[in-house]
Amino acid sequence: MTLFENTEQALIFAYNYTGQNCVTARLSPEPLPTTGKGLGGLNGAAQAGMIRREVSSAGKLIESLITAKYAPMWLPCSCGHACCSGKIENREWSEAIPYIVLDVCKNALRGADRGAVVWCVKAYYSGIRPSATLVASNAGVHVSTITRQMKDIKAYLRGTRGKEGMDAVAYRTVDRILTDKGILTSSPA
């Protein structure tokens, strides 16, 4: 029995699964809350782990593209101090960015300032659309540089009418892997 109808559902589940600590799950007298897929505790953690293992089998770049898109950029922080405002950057998400930056610098923006590309890639995957002025200020470059680079980065990652973007390549690759492994419901022919 497969639990996910498509790759999108599987990736959202795997990268956003926040199950209880496995020891707590085993010792809890009450059933733990599930995710809507009937998965909680150890079962949910196992399913998320299996999906992530298959994603990692596609290589570091594909895994980084999927992580940047599906993992949350921020995680809750319960330290209570004003320094983090109740959230901290997700280490997994932030560690995916350098692999994408390296690929962008190699294949889309040769000779570009790597620091500026980091800010552009983070802006692209953050889900927040900061102004070019803000990104340029953070990167220490001129606004026109950021505007031009963001256009090229979006075309490379999102794609254009004539060329598939890297996000689509990563999704298609993972879709094939998850379908071949039986994690997804087979499409009717």
GUVEXDREN-828352 format. One line per 2 residues: number of its first residue (from 1); for each residue x, z, y of C-alpha. Coordinates in pm, 1 decimal, decimal comma. Layout:
N
NUM = X:Z:Y; ...
REM end
This chain:
189
1 = 0,0:0,0:0,0; 134,6:-94,6:339,0
3 = 58,3:117,9:641,6; 127,9:-123,3:923,5
5 = -49,3:-448,3:1001,3; 235,9:-585,6:1210,6
7 = 590,3:-525,5:1324,5; 480,7:-394,3:1662,8
9 = 286,4:-108,2:1500,0; 576,1:-21,4:1269,3
11 = 832,9:-17,6:1549,8; 617,3:185,3:1785,2
13 = 561,9:437,5:1506,9; 927,8:456,4:1401,3
15 = 1073,3:489,8:1750,0; 814,4:732,2:1879,9
17 = 771,7:954,3:1575,3; 820,7:1314,9:1676,8
19 = 743,6:1497,7:1355,6; 806,5:1864,7:1308,2
21 = 1136,6:1991,9:1177,7; 1138,9:1924,8:802,6
23 = 1198,0:2292,7:716,0; 911,2:2395,7:942,9
25 = 692,2:2129,4:781,9; 759,8:2263,7:432,2
27 = 707,8:2628,0:528,5; 400,2:2581,4:742,8
29 = 79,9:2721,4:587,6; -124,9:2485,1:803,0
31 = -115,4:2106,7:769,5; 84,8:1949,5:1049,6
33 = -76,5:1699,7:1284,2; -43,3:1337,1:1180,7
35 = 12,9:1019,1:1375,2; -311,9:841,0:1297,8
37 = -148,2:659,9:1005,9; -191,4:960,8:778,4
39 = 174,3:1044,7:823,4; 298,6:1380,7:935,3
41 = 585,5:1610,0:848,1; 815,5:1480,7:575,4
43 = 607,1:1170,3:497,5; 611,1:1054,8:858,8
45 = 981,8:1125,9:895,0; 1053,0:930,5:575,4
47 = 847,5:629,0:686,3; 1009,7:626,7:1031,8
49 = 1352,5:655,4:867,8; 1284,3:365,1:630,0
51 = 1177,8:140,6:917,5; 1480,9:237,3:1124,6
53 = 1714,6:177,6:829,2; 1578,4:-175,8:794,1
55 = 1616,9:-236,6:1168,2; 1980,1:-120,2:1151,4
57 = 2045,9:-364,0:865,8; 1995,7:-650,1:1113,8
59 = 2316,4:-560,5:1300,3; 2404,1:-354,3:1604,6
61 = 2287,1:-603,7:1868,3; 1944,0:-655,8:1710,8
63 = 1909,0:-280,4:1657,8; 2007,0:-217,5:2021,1
65 = 1754,5:-470,6:2152,9; 1478,0:-311,6:1942,9
67 = 1582,3:41,8:2042,6; 1588,6:-44,5:2413,8
69 = 1240,3:-192,0:2388,2; 1065,8:58,3:2159,6
71 = 1242,2:393,4:2195,7; 1136,8:607,6:2490,7
73 = 1387,9:614,7:2775,0; 1309,2:980,2:2843,8
75 = 1249,0:1279,0:2616,9; 1085,8:1607,2:2715,4
77 = 1317,8:1891,9:2805,5; 1198,5:2248,0:2789,2
79 = 1499,6:2415,3:2952,2; 1289,5:2514,3:3253,4
81 = 1559,8:2427,3:3506,1; 1497,7:2199,9:3802,5
83 = 1800,0:1985,8:3710,8; 1610,4:1765,7:3466,8
85 = 1250,8:1791,8:3594,6; 1130,5:1845,4:3239,5
87 = 1283,1:1529,8:3095,3; 1621,0:1405,8:2981,5
89 = 1743,7:1056,1:2906,4; 1706,1:966,8:2539,4
91 = 2061,2:941,9:2405,6; 1962,1:682,2:2147,0
93 = 1812,3:460,3:2418,6; 2109,8:498,3:2652,1
95 = 2357,3:424,1:2369,9; 2179,8:93,8:2299,9
97 = 2235,2:-36,1:2654,5; 2614,4:-105,0:2633,2
99 = 2567,2:-338,1:2333,4; 2307,7:-536,6:2525,2
101 = 2524,7:-541,1:2839,1; 2819,3:-673,3:2638,3
103 = 2604,0:-951,0:2494,5; 2457,2:-1039,6:2835,4
105 = 2804,0:-1049,9:2995,2; 2934,6:-1267,5:2713,3
107 = 2644,4:-1512,8:2684,4; 2447,3:-1515,1:3009,1
109 = 2654,6:-1381,1:3298,2; 3018,7:-1459,1:3234,6
111 = 3240,5:-1298,2:3493,4; 2967,5:-1069,7:3625,8
113 = 3045,1:-714,5:3730,8; 2966,5:-508,2:3421,0
115 = 2850,8:-207,9:3625,9; 2589,7:-418,5:3802,9
117 = 2474,3:-565,7:3471,6; 2429,5:-213,5:3329,8
119 = 2192,8:-126,5:3614,8; 2003,2:-454,2:3574,7
121 = 1961,9:-411,4:3197,7; 1848,6:-50,8:3240,6
123 = 1596,6:-162,7:3502,2; 1472,8:-440,8:3271,0
125 = 1412,9:-208,2:2973,3; 1298,8:100,7:3163,9
127 = 946,5:-25,1:3217,3; 989,3:71,9:3581,9
129 = 1048,0:-208,0:3826,7; 1278,9:-61,4:4091,7
131 = 1347,3:-264,4:4402,2; 1649,8:-491,8:4404,9
133 = 1775,8:-287,2:4699,4; 1771,6:33,2:4493,3
135 = 1944,5:-130,7:4196,3; 2203,9:-288,9:4428,0
137 = 2267,1:48,5:4592,4; 2315,7:217,3:4252,6
139 = 2540,8:-64,3:4130,9; 2739,8:-88,0:4454,8
141 = 2683,7:-461,5:4502,2; 2490,4:-684,6:4742,2
143 = 2113,7:-726,6:4695,6; 2146,6:-1103,3:4648,0
145 = 2382,5:-1041,7:4354,4; 2125,0:-819,4:4183,6
147 = 1842,2:-1062,5:4255,9; 2037,1:-1350,6:4102,0
149 = 2156,3:-1144,9:3803,9; 1811,3:-1002,4:3728,8
151 = 1671,3:-1355,2:3719,1; 1940,4:-1464,3:3471,7
153 = 1908,2:-1146,7:3262,3; 1530,3:-1183,3:3237,8
155 = 1567,4:-1546,8:3134,8; 1823,0:-1453,3:2869,0
157 = 1636,5:-1153,4:2728,4; 1273,3:-1260,4:2779,7
159 = 1332,1:-1631,0:2736,1; 1211,2:-1938,7:2917,9
161 = 971,0:-2216,6:2827,2; 1250,1:-2411,3:2666,1
163 = 1449,8:-2131,2:2505,6; 1363,7:-1823,8:2302,5
165 = 1490,7:-1499,0:2452,6; 1697,5:-1238,9:2273,0
167 = 1403,6:-996,5:2263,0; 1204,7:-1252,9:2062,6
169 = 1502,8:-1324,4:1835,9; 1537,8:-951,4:1761,5
171 = 1164,2:-909,3:1699,8; 1148,1:-1214,1:1471,3
173 = 1451,5:-1093,7:1274,6; 1306,8:-745,0:1223,9
175 = 963,3:-888,3:1144,4; 1114,6:-1095,0:864,0
177 = 1306,3:-795,1:726,7; 1005,2:-560,5:734,2
179 = 780,0:-823,6:575,7; 1034,5:-898,9:301,8
181 = 1067,6:-525,0:226,5; 689,5:-484,2:197,5
183 = 657,4:-246,1:491,6; 402,7:-472,7:660,9
185 = 71,5:-610,2:544,2; 123,8:-970,0:436,0
187 = -35,8:-1227,7:661,7; -313,1:-1432,1:499,1
189 = -191,0:-1783,3:428,1
REM end
